[in-house]
Amino acid sequence: MTLALILIAVLSYAACGWRVWRYPQHDSTLERALAGVAIVLHAAVLGHQALQGGAIRIGLPEAASLFTLQSAVLLWLLSWREPLRSLGLTIYPLTGLAALWAALEPSLLDAAPVADWKLRWHIILSLFSAGLLTIAAMQAGALALQDRLLHRHDLSRLLLGGLPPLQTMERLLFQLIAIGFLLLSLTLLSGLWFVHDWFAQHLAHKTVLSITAWLIFGTLLWGRWRYGWRGRTAIRWSLAGYAVLILAYFGSKLVLEQFLGKHWT
């Protein structure tokens, strides 16, 4: 049953991505419904896999599935108000692949208790910050493609037809980064509540990388406010910050689980 539900979710995600590619200027109720069905089924299966009473088990497959799921949720919600639909071309298929990976190759880690409300809030904040910054990174990638094609005078209907004007794309990029930066700041602060020993809990390297990402995004926002940074400068800083953030989570988790046989506690 679990595999059947995930397959339905994966096919729905794929259909959404295909519709964005095939009909870049035509949003539809069907597309929104398919994305909604995929998200609900994905969340139900992942919750069954990762949540066990008052404990949670998140290895690399579950982390990738959860990471992409909350990005898909935020994209689905934000797309009702902002012209972000084109990002579904990458986010929805990637979410489907991550969901399938977690379903076919679940991790063998022991579940860790999350009874502490401070830890729960930290997890929620980290998910929302990562989700918004993931969408921001996708937005930066779309902005880079749009800028490159415009400079080459390539007005391909399939690639550019569904994208808003360049100024709107930049505005949305900085709005996403600003909100994501705020949530990342709260995530780092909330982490201080339950961290007792950085080295014993294997969090030192993750924290250093997370703070580095925070500094990159903070510098970008300051540069935007002080010097009006935009265009390729904004794109480079956005992607650099996101790359470090991904390395902080998945790189650290990969080393701990696959090479050291440990996990965060």
Order of alpha helices (4+ residues) and beta strands (2+ residues): alpha-alpha-beta-beta-alpha-alpha-beta-alpha-alpha-alpha-alpha-alpha
